Amino acid sequence: MENKLDKALDDIVTYITNGIDYKMCIKIKKQMAENKELMKKIDDIKSLQKKYVKSNYDASIKEELEKLEKSLNEIPLYVMYQRYLTNVNEQISYVEEEINQYFYQTLNEKTE
């Protein structure tokens, strides 16, 4: 049974990683890594997010963070990456929901 489960999970991972959305995520992520200005903006946002939480959600930091995030979301490469990443995450979430549903039904049928 363990081998069948491993095979099924491998098939799911292969399906997702062979998909256009996943491949585009990887391709765009490499392009983004080469863009120093973009990566600096992303790092600045991460840093500001930590500062915002540590400040107990200071409104002025939130405003600065929102401004920086808005400028990041105006970069087409980043927007495209986010779109493909969302699709990949939805695929993973769908698989997760299906597995959870399977276990829920299977375990509840055995206890009835």
VENBEL-V797320 format. One record per helix or strand. SS is the DSSP state (a for helix, b for strand). FROM is the first residue (numbers start at 1). LEN is the number of residues. If there is no record, write none. Layout:
# VENBEL-V797320
((SS;FROM;LEN) (SS;FROM;LEN))
This chain:
# VENBEL-V797320
((a;2;16) (a;20;14) (a;36;19) (a;59;14) (a;76;36))
